[in-house]
Amino acid sequence: MSDTVIQVIVFCFITALIGVLTFIKCAKDRKKTASDSSDTSASNKDYFLAGGGLSWIYVAGSITLTNLSTEQLVGMNGNQMALLAWWELAGVIGLIILAKVFLPVYYKNQCTTTTELLEKRYNDRHIRAVIAGVFLLGNIFILLPSVLYTGSLFMQSMFNVDISLITLAIAFGVIGAAYAIFGGLKAVAVSDTYSGILLLGMGMLVVVLALVAINFDFSGIPQDRLTLIGDDDSPIPWHTLFTGMIFIQIYYWSTNQTITQRAMASPSLEEAQKGVFSAAAVRFLIVPPMIVLPGIVSYKLYGDIGDAAYGRIVGDVLPASLAGVFAAAIAAAVLTSFNSLLNSSAALYVCDIHENYINDKPNVPVLSGIITFGLVVTSVALVPIYSQAESIINLIQQLYGLLSMPVLSTFIVGLLFRNVDARAAIIAVISGTCLYGYFIFVNSWAHFIHMMFVTLFVCIAIALIANRVIFGNKETFIFGRAAQA
């Protein structure tokens, strides 16, 4: 029996095993969800928040795997430099802020979605729908297709298979949708955790084998590839760590529905915080070497080969006997990120838009399935566009600024001020998106992380000025009482 056949058998076995274990774990919960589906609020909590039943280990596992996928492994290693570790190291701060600042507010307000908090803070349902729509646009046009593209690219470059990116993307899309549709968040979180153990173990094995391949000798690699202090022309100049970087992390970890949904699905705030802190420890100790060292080693071995670096180094250093196992781990990472995005997107549409404006008592599983199908079709269709990117991770971070800082401004204003008209915050979001678009596409006068920083504070200023000048309200500053309010 050839190595290729053995690898395929191992791959199929492990992938199926994760699915079976997930099914067994979630069988009772799925049955309960079906019996309660006539009650909309209960169905929402069961389907989108796993009935509030995620223990800390599933919260930690799901947060880790939702974030850690091929856009990180392929994209960050594709830069082939140590600087990209800052995205993960700064993420630790973002997770701590989620646990200590935002989670207490979400739990106190019994939120199903992060945007539900905005409705309660501004006393206006329209801002909830508007921000949910912005999140959905980001998921549809940026995150979902990028996950499919990087996962498909990895499979191509690792195994050198003669299968088109679209075909691979369709396969990932169909399987990921099955998890999201039939299992809800519970199935997503459980599969994330099982897959996470496998991926972290295999990922660290690749790190060790890559270092062995160069005898732990980094000589010959340019210094700018090894330094953690980036100059003005690097992907992450050192001074950006003190401006936009921290706010990018606050947005991603504390307001992004795809991440926070896991942390809001625990039986208690304390259990959720325990899971988030555990995810932060994994991000600090394990993830950084996984997303930079294989890329740096590949630069020494192959030169500057961009986003193909990770797949090639894995294919070369990993024993054939383990290739199928690693392929299963990567496939699991793609699926977990993809199905997490699908589930959170469905939650945003169902809870924030459909129930507010169309039907307040829908059949949640059926409606979510319809939305999920549309999301899969759209994201697969956008995969060819991302295949033209020079660096997928830099493109994702740059484009995400169109919505991240304007959206974050609505949370900051809503938490720190009272008596702000929701329309003022919406004006700020629209203005901020246009401003950042101008910075990126017309007049790029500084690094995009700096421009995110500027965009955020301009948005906050616009919201407060519009509140007074246009709507005649005088806001009240409540810093120090935000978490209790």
C-alpha positions in Angstrom: 0.0 0.0 0.0 1.5 3.4 -1.0 2.2 6.2 1.4 -0.4 8.4 -0.3 -3.2 5.8 0.2 -2.2 5.4 3.8 -2.2 9.2 4.3 -5.7 9.4 2.8 -7.0 6.6 5.0 -5.5 8.2 8.2 -6.9 11.6 7.2 -10.4 10.2 6.6 -10.3 8.1 9.8 -9.3 11.0 12.1 -11.7 13.5 10.4 -14.6 11.0 10.8 -13.5 10.2 14.4 -13.8 13.9 15.4 -17.2 14.0 13.8 -18.4 10.9 15.7 -17.1 12.0 19.0 -18.7 15.4 18.5 -22.0 13.7 17.6 -22.0 11.5 20.7 -21.2 14.4 23.0 -23.9 16.6 21.6 -26.7 14.0 21.0 -28.6 14.8 24.2 -28.3 18.6 23.7 -29.5 18.4 20.1 -32.5 16.4 21.3 -33.4 19.0 23.9 -33.0 21.8 21.4 -35.5 20.1 19.1 -38.0 19.7 21.8 -37.8 23.3 22.9 -37.8 24.8 19.3 -41.3 26.2 19.7 -40.0 28.8 22.2 -37.9 31.4 20.4 -35.8 32.7 23.3 -35.0 29.2 24.5 -34.2 28.0 21.0 -31.9 31.0 20.5 -30.0 30.2 23.7 -29.8 26.5 22.9 -28.8 26.9 19.3 -26.5 30.0 19.5 -25.2 29.8 23.1 -25.2 26.0 23.6 -27.9 26.4 26.3 -25.4 28.1 28.5 -23.6 24.8 29.0 -20.0 25.3 27.8 -17.5 24.5 30.5 -14.3 26.4 30.6 -12.3 23.8 28.7 -14.7 24.1 25.7 -14.6 27.9 25.9 -10.8 27.8 25.8 -10.7 25.2 23.0 -13.3 26.9 20.9 -11.8 30.4 21.2 -8.3 29.0 20.4 -9.4 27.0 17.3 -11.8 29.7 16.0 -8.9 32.1 15.8 -6.1 29.7 14.9 -6.7 28.5 11.4 -5.0 28.5 8.0 -5.2 32.2 7.6 -2.9 32.4 10.6 -0.7 29.4 9.9 -0.5 30.0 6.2 -0.7 33.8 6.2 1.6 34.6 9.1 4.2 32.0 8.2 3.9 33.3 4.7 5.5 36.6 5.8 8.5 34.5 6.9 9.5 36.8 9.7 9.3 36.9 13.5 7.4 40.2 13.6 4.1 38.6 12.9 4.2 37.0 16.4 3.0 40.4 17.7 -0.5 39.7 16.4 -0.7 36.7 18.8 1.2 38.3 21.7 -1.0 41.4 21.6 -4.0 39.0 21.5 -3.3 38.0 25.1 -4.1 41.6 26.2 -7.3 41.5 24.2 -8.4 38.3 25.9 -7.7 39.7 29.3 -9.8 42.8 28.5 -12.6 40.5 27.3 -12.5 38.6 30.6 -12.3 41.5 32.9 -14.1 44.3 31.2 -16.6 43.1 28.6 -17.8 39.7 29.8 -19.2 41.1 33.1 -21.3 43.5 31.0 -22.5 40.9 28.6 -23.5 38.5 31.4 -25.2 41.2 33.4 -27.3 42.2 30.4 -27.9 38.5 29.4 -26.8 39.1 25.8 -27.1 36.5 23.1 -25.1 38.7 20.6 -22.6 41.4 21.3 -24.8 43.8 19.4 -27.6 43.2 21.8 -25.6 45.1 24.3 -25.6 48.2 22.0 -29.5 48.1 21.8 -29.6 48.1 25.6 -26.9 50.8 26.0 -28.4 53.2 23.4 -32.0 52.1 24.0 -32.5 51.7 20.2 -32.9 48.5 18.2 -31.7 50.0 15.0 -28.1 50.4 16.0 -28.1 46.7 16.9 -29.2 45.9 13.4 -26.8 48.3 11.7 -23.8 47.0 13.6 -24.9 43.4 13.1 -25.1 44.2 9.3 -21.5 45.5 9.4 -20.3 42.4 11.2 -22.1 40.2 8.6 -20.5 42.1 5.7 -17.1 41.6 7.2 -17.7 37.9 7.6 -19.2 37.4 4.1 -16.6 39.4 2.1 -13.5 39.1 4.2 -13.3 36.3 6.8 -15.3 33.4 5.3 -13.7 33.4 1.8 -10.2 33.9 3.3 -10.6 30.9 5.5 -11.7 28.7 2.6 -8.9 30.1 0.4 -6.0 29.6 2.8 -7.3 26.1 3.8 -7.5 25.0 0.1 -4.1 26.6 -0.7 -2.5 24.7 2.1 -3.9 21.3 0.9 -2.6 22.1 -2.6 0.9 23.1 -1.5 1.4 20.4 1.1 0.3 17.4 -1.0 0.8 18.9 -4.4 -2.6 17.7 -5.5 -4.1 18.4 -8.9 -7.4 19.7 -7.5 -8.6 23.3 -8.0 -9.0 25.7 -5.2 -12.7 26.0 -5.8 -13.2 22.2 -5.5 -11.4 22.1 -2.2 -13.2 25.2 -1.0 -16.6 23.6 -1.8 -15.6 20.5 0.2 -14.7 22.6 3.2 -17.8 24.7 2.8 -20.2 21.7 2.7 -18.7 20.0 5.8 -18.4 23.2 7.8 -22.0 24.0 7.1 -23.1 20.6 8.3 -21.6 21.2 11.7 -23.1 24.7 11.9 -26.6 23.7 10.7 -27.2 20.4 12.5 -25.3 21.0 15.7 -25.4 24.7 16.6 -22.8 26.2 18.8 -22.5 23.1 21.0 -21.3 20.9 18.1 -19.0 23.7 16.9 -17.4 24.2 20.3 -16.9 20.5 21.0 -15.4 19.8 17.6 -13.2 22.9 18.1 -11.8 21.5 21.3 -11.1 18.0 20.0 -9.5 19.5 16.9 -7.6 22.0 18.9 -5.7 19.3 20.9 -4.7 17.6 17.6 -3.7 20.8 15.9 -1.6 22.3 18.7 0.2 19.0 19.1 0.9 18.6 15.4 1.7 22.3 15.0 4.4 22.2 17.7 5.8 19.0 16.2 6.2 20.8 12.9 8.0 23.6 14.7 10.5 21.2 16.3 11.1 19.3 13.0 11.6 22.5 11.1 14.3 23.6 13.6 15.9 20.2 13.4 16.0 20.6 9.6 18.3 23.6 9.9 20.1 22.2 13.0 18.7 25.1 15.0 21.1 27.3 13.0 19.5 30.7 11.9 22.7 32.0 10.3 22.2 33.3 6.8 18.7 34.6 7.6 18.5 38.4 7.3 18.2 40.2 10.6 15.0 41.9 9.6 13.4 38.4 9.4 14.4 37.6 13.0 13.8 40.8 14.9 10.8 41.6 16.9 11.4 45.4 16.5 10.1 46.4 13.1 11.2 49.4 11.2 9.0 51.8 9.3 8.9 49.6 6.2 8.1 46.4 8.0 4.6 44.8 8.3 4.4 45.8 12.0 6.5 48.9 12.7 7.4 49.0 16.4 5.5 52.2 17.1 2.2 50.7 15.9 2.2 48.6 19.0 1.4 51.7 21.0 -1.4 53.0 18.8 -3.8 50.9 16.8 -2.6 47.4 17.8 -4.2 47.3 21.2 -7.6 48.6 19.8 -7.5 46.0 17.0 -7.2 43.4 19.7 -10.0 44.8 21.8 -12.3 44.8 18.8 -11.4 41.3 17.8 -11.5 39.6 21.1 -14.1 41.7 23.0 -16.8 42.8 20.5 -16.5 40.3 17.6 -19.5 37.9 17.8 -17.5 34.9 16.5 -15.2 35.0 19.5 -17.3 36.4 22.3 -20.2 34.0 21.5 -18.2 31.1 23.0 -17.4 33.1 26.1 -21.1 34.0 26.6 -22.2 30.4 26.4 -20.9 29.3 29.9 -23.2 28.6 32.8 -21.6 31.5 34.8 -19.3 34.5 34.3 -16.6 32.8 36.4 -16.6 29.7 34.2 -16.4 31.9 31.1 -13.5 33.9 32.5 -11.6 30.8 33.4 -12.0 29.6 29.8 -10.8 33.0 28.4 -7.8 33.1 30.7 -6.9 29.5 29.6 -7.1 30.6 25.9 -4.8 33.5 26.7 -2.2 31.2 28.2 -2.3 29.0 25.1 -1.9 32.1 22.9 1.1 33.3 24.9 3.0 30.0 25.3 2.1 27.9 22.2 0.7 29.8 19.3 3.6 32.4 18.6 6.2 29.8 17.6 3.7 27.9 15.4 2.9 31.0 13.3 6.4 32.3 12.7 9.2 29.7 13.1 8.2 27.4 10.2 8.0 30.4 7.9 11.5 31.6 9.0 13.0 28.2 8.5 11.4 28.0 5.0 13.1 31.3 4.1 16.4 29.7 4.8 15.6 26.5 2.9 13.7 27.9 -0.1 13.9 31.7 -0.1 11.0 34.1 -0.2 8.1 31.9 -1.4 5.3 33.8 0.4 2.1 32.1 1.4 3.2 28.7 0.0 5.9 28.5 2.8 3.9 26.7 5.4 2.6 24.0 3.2 6.0 23.3 1.7 7.9 23.1 5.0 5.3 20.8 6.5 5.4 18.5 3.4 9.2 18.3 3.6 9.8 17.9 7.3 6.9 15.8 8.4 7.3 12.0 8.1 5.0 10.4 5.5 3.4 8.4 8.3 2.1 11.5 10.0 1.1 13.5 6.9 -2.5 12.2 7.0 -2.7 13.1 10.7 -1.5 16.7 10.0 -3.8 17.0 7.1 -6.7 16.1 9.4 -5.6 18.6 11.9 -5.4 21.4 9.3 -8.8 20.4 7.8 -10.2 20.5 11.3 -8.8 24.0 11.9 -10.3 25.2 8.6 -13.7 23.6 9.5 -13.8 25.0 13.0 -13.0 28.5 11.9 -15.4 28.3 9.1 -18.3 26.7 11.0 -17.7 29.2 13.9 -18.1 32.1 11.4 -21.2 30.5 9.9 -22.8 30.0 13.3 -22.1 33.5 14.6 -23.2 35.0 11.3 -26.5 33.2 11.6 -26.9 34.4 15.2 -26.4 38.0 14.1 -29.0 37.7 11.3 -31.6 35.8 13.2 -31.4 37.6 16.6 -30.5 41.1 15.5 -32.2 41.5 12.1 -34.9 38.9 11.4 -36.5 38.8 14.8 -36.5 42.6 15.0 -37.9 43.4 11.6 -39.4 40.3 9.9 -40.7 37.6 12.3 -40.1 37.6 16.1 -40.7 33.9 16.4 -39.0 32.1 13.6 -38.0 28.5 13.4 -34.4 29.1 14.4 -32.7 25.9 13.1 -34.5 26.1 9.7 -33.8 29.9 9.2 -30.2 29.4 10.3 -29.8 26.6 7.8 -31.1 28.9 5.0 -28.8 31.7 5.9 -25.8 29.3 6.3 -26.4 27.9 2.8 -26.3 31.4 1.3 -23.2 32.3 3.2 -21.4 29.2 1.9 -22.3 29.8 -1.7 -21.2 33.5 -1.5 -17.9 32.7 0.3 -16.9 30.0 -2.2 -17.6 32.4 -5.1 -15.2 34.9 -3.6 -12.3 32.5 -3.2 -10.7 33.4 -6.6 -10.4 37.0 -5.6 -8.3 36.2 -2.5 -6.1 33.9 -4.6 -4.6 37.1 -6.2 -3.4 38.6 -2.8 0.3 39.1 -2.4 0.0 38.4 1.4 -3.3 37.1 2.6 -2.8 38.0 6.3 -1.8 41.6 5.6 -4.7 42.0 3.2 -7.2 40.6 5.8 -5.9 43.0 8.5 -5.9 45.9 6.2 -9.4 45.4 4.9 -10.8 44.6 8.3 -10.0 48.2 9.4 -13.0 49.3 7.3 -15.3 48.0 10.0 -13.3 47.2 13.1 -12.6 50.7 14.4 -15.9 52.3 13.4 -17.7 49.4 15.2 -15.5 49.5 18.2 -16.3 53.2 18.6 -20.0 52.4 19.2 -19.1 50.1 22.0 -16.7 52.6 23.6 -19.2 55.4 23.4 -22.0 53.2 24.6 -20.1 51.9 27.6 -18.5 55.2 28.7 -21.3 57.7 28.1 -25.0 58.0 28.7 -27.6 60.0 26.8 -26.0 59.5 23.4 -28.4 59.2 20.5 -28.0 56.0 18.5 -28.2 57.9 15.3 -25.0 59.9 16.3 -23.2 56.6 16.7 -24.4 55.3 13.3 -23.3 58.5 11.6 -19.8 58.0 13.2 -19.7 54.4 11.9 -20.5 55.5 8.3 -18.0 58.4 8.5 -15.3 56.2 10.0 -15.7 53.6 7.3 -15.4 56.3 4.6 -12.4 57.9 6.3 -10.5 54.7 6.7 -11.3 53.8 3.1 -9.8 57.1 2.0 -6.7 56.5 4.1 -6.2 53.0 2.6 -7.3 53.5 -1.1 -6.6 57.2 -1.8 -4.1 58.8 0.6 -2.1 56.2 2.6 0.0 58.6 4.6 0.9 56.3 7.4 0.9 52.6 8.3 -2.7 51.1 8.3 -2.4 50.3 12.1 -1.8 54.0 12.8 -4.7 54.9 10.5 -7.0 52.6 12.5 -6.0 54.4 15.6 -6.8 57.8 14.1 -10.1 56.4 12.6 -11.2 55.2 16.1 -10.8 58.5 17.8 -12.3 60.4 14.9 -15.4 58.2 15.1 -15.7 58.8 18.9 -15.4 62.5 18.3 -18.0 62.5 15.5 -20.5 60.5 17.6 -20.2 63.0 20.6 -20.3 66.1 18.4 -23.2 64.8 16.3 -25.0 63.9 19.6 -24.8 67.5 20.8 -25.0 69.6 17.5 -27.5 67.5 15.5 -29.6 65.8 18.1 -29.3 68.3 21.0 -28.3 65.9 23.7 -25.6 66.4 26.4 -23.8 63.1 27.1 -22.8 62.1 30.6 -19.4 60.6 31.1 -19.7 57.4 33.3 -16.1 56.1 33.3 -15.6 53.8 36.3 -19.2 52.8 36.4 -19.3 51.3 32.9 -18.9 47.7 34.0 -21.5 47.9 36.6 -24.1 49.9 34.5 
